[in-house]
Amino acid sequence: MNLANKLTLSRVLMIPVFLVALLSPIFEGSTARYLAAGIFILAALTDSLDGYVARKYNMITNLGKFMDPLADKLLVCAALVALVQLGDLPSWVVIIIISRELMITGFRVVAADKKVVLAANFWGKLKTVTQMVMIIAVLLDLRLAFYGYLCILLYWLAAVLTVISAIDYIYHNINVLKEAKEKQ
């Protein structure tokens, strides 16, 4: 368990803290949203930091390649479901995103069974960043004239990038599925 993997694990451990800040009756209104946004931003920053540390100090591991995208998925999905519960995010956006994440996770399981670890690519990283920016924007709920339109644009951008990243991921790794089917 090197430093990069500990940072990834810390992102997972921040999820319940984020959810308590956002959903518990301890905090209310803007206080809850800003506290949750701060925790979410901190967790999102560990995503960049763990990758940087892993590359700079040669700490790239198969555990990290697997856990880093999983930690992102858990963080993003927890936030999305909470925002739907609060009525702040349309469910269709969450359905698209969670469907993609389940599909790609299944794809990774098939690859792992073949002892292949599939790391995230450009589209997957762009999708994750866009989803995180969308979540932060929705959490902050700034009372500006154009802000609602900005959030709608971010919903759509996140949904479109989610679909593009799924198609790209499968296209570039279809050989894993073909090989798995041939073994049956």
C-alpha positions in Angstrom: 0.0 0.0 0.0 2.1 2.9 -1.3 1.3 6.6 -1.0 -0.6 6.8 -4.3 -2.8 3.9 -3.3 -3.4 5.5 0.1 -4.6 8.7 -1.6 -7.0 6.6 -3.7 -8.3 4.9 -0.6 -8.7 8.3 1.2 -11.0 9.3 -1.7 -13.2 6.3 -1.0 -13.2 7.0 2.8 -14.3 10.6 2.1 -17.6 9.4 0.5 -19.5 8.8 3.7 -18.2 12.1 5.1 -19.5 13.9 2.0 -22.9 12.2 2.3 -23.2 13.1 6.0 -22.4 16.7 5.2 -24.9 16.9 2.4 -27.8 14.8 3.6 -27.8 14.7 7.4 -30.0 17.0 9.4 -26.9 18.2 11.3 -26.2 20.7 8.5 -28.8 22.6 6.6 -29.2 24.7 3.5 -26.2 26.5 2.1 -23.9 25.3 4.9 -24.5 21.7 4.0 -24.1 22.3 0.3 -20.8 24.3 0.7 -19.4 21.8 3.2 -20.3 18.9 0.9 -18.8 20.8 -2.1 -15.6 21.4 -0.1 -15.3 17.7 0.8 -16.1 16.7 -2.8 -13.5 19.1 -4.2 -10.9 17.7 -1.7 -11.8 14.1 -2.7 -11.7 15.1 -6.4 -8.2 16.6 -6.0 -6.9 13.4 -4.6 -7.7 11.9 -8.0 -5.1 14.2 -9.6 -2.7 13.9 -6.8 -2.6 10.1 -6.6 -1.9 9.9 -10.3 0.8 12.5 -10.1 2.4 10.7 -7.2 2.2 7.3 -8.8 3.8 8.5 -12.0 6.5 10.8 -10.5 7.7 8.2 -7.9 7.1 5.1 -10.0 4.3 3.8 -7.7 2.1 2.6 -10.5 0.5 -0.7 -9.4 -2.2 -3.0 -10.8 -4.1 -2.2 -7.5 -3.9 1.5 -8.3 -5.0 1.0 -12.0 -8.0 -0.9 -10.7 -8.8 1.2 -7.6 -8.3 4.7 -9.0 -11.2 4.5 -11.5 -13.3 2.6 -9.1 -12.8 5.3 -6.4 -13.9 7.9 -9.0 -17.0 5.9 -9.9 -18.0 5.4 -6.2 -17.5 9.1 -5.4 -19.3 10.4 -8.5 -22.2 7.8 -8.2 -22.7 8.6 -4.5 -22.9 12.3 -5.3 -25.2 11.8 -8.2 -27.7 9.7 -6.3 -27.6 12.2 -3.4 -28.3 15.0 -5.8 -31.3 13.2 -7.3 -32.6 12.5 -3.8 -32.4 16.3 -3.2 -34.2 17.0 -6.4 -31.2 18.9 -7.8 -30.3 16.6 -10.7 -32.5 14.9 -13.3 -32.5 11.1 -13.0 -31.9 10.5 -16.7 -28.4 12.0 -16.3 -27.7 9.6 -13.4 -29.1 6.6 -15.2 -26.8 7.2 -18.2 -23.7 7.7 -16.0 -24.3 4.7 -13.7 -25.2 2.5 -16.6 -21.9 3.3 -18.3 -20.0 2.8 -15.1 -21.6 -0.6 -14.5 -21.0 -1.7 -18.1 -17.3 -0.7 -18.0 -16.8 -2.2 -14.6 -18.2 -5.5 -16.0 -15.8 -5.1 -18.9 -12.9 -4.6 -16.5 -13.9 -7.8 -14.6 -13.8 -9.8 -17.8 -10.3 -8.3 -18.5 -9.1 -9.0 -15.0 -10.2 -12.6 -15.4 -7.7 -12.7 -18.3 -5.1 -11.0 -16.1 -5.4 -7.8 -18.1 -5.7 -4.5 -16.3 -7.4 -1.8 -18.4 -6.4 1.7 -17.3 -8.4 4.8 -17.9 -7.9 6.7 -21.2 -8.3 10.3 -22.3 -12.0 10.2 -22.8 -12.6 8.4 -19.5 -10.5 11.1 -17.7 -12.3 13.9 -19.5 -15.7 12.3 -18.6 -14.7 12.1 -15.0 -13.5 15.7 -14.8 -16.7 16.9 -16.5 -18.9 14.9 -14.2 -17.0 16.2 -11.1 -17.3 19.9 -12.4 -21.0 19.3 -12.9 -21.5 17.9 -9.4 -19.6 20.8 -7.9 -21.7 23.3 -9.9 -24.9 21.7 -8.8 -23.7 21.5 -5.2 -22.8 25.2 -5.1 -26.2 26.2 -6.5 -25.2 29.8 -7.0 -28.0 32.2 -7.3 -26.9 33.8 -10.6 -29.2 34.6 -13.5 -27.4 32.2 -16.0 -26.5 29.6 -13.4 -29.4 27.2 -14.1 -28.5 27.2 -17.8 -24.9 26.5 -17.0 -25.9 23.5 -14.9 -28.2 22.2 -17.7 -25.3 22.6 -20.2 -23.1 20.6 -17.8 -25.7 17.8 -17.4 -25.8 17.4 -21.2 -22.0 17.6 -21.6 -21.5 15.0 -18.9 -24.1 12.7 -20.4 -22.6 13.0 -23.9 -19.0 12.5 -22.7 -20.1 9.5 -20.7 -21.5 7.9 -23.8 -18.5 8.8 -26.0 -16.1 7.5 -23.4 -18.0 4.2 -23.2 -17.9 3.7 -27.0 -14.2 4.6 -27.1 -13.4 2.3 -24.3 -15.1 -0.6 -25.8 -13.8 0.1 -29.3 -10.2 0.2 -28.1 -10.5 -2.9 -25.9 -13.0 -5.1 -27.8 -10.3 -7.7 -28.2 -10.7 -8.6 -24.6 -14.3 -9.5 -25.1 -13.6 -11.4 -28.3 -10.9 -13.5 -26.6 -13.2 -14.2 -23.7 -16.0 -15.3 -26.1 -13.6 -17.6 -28.0 -12.6 -19.4 -24.8 -16.3 -20.4 -24.1 
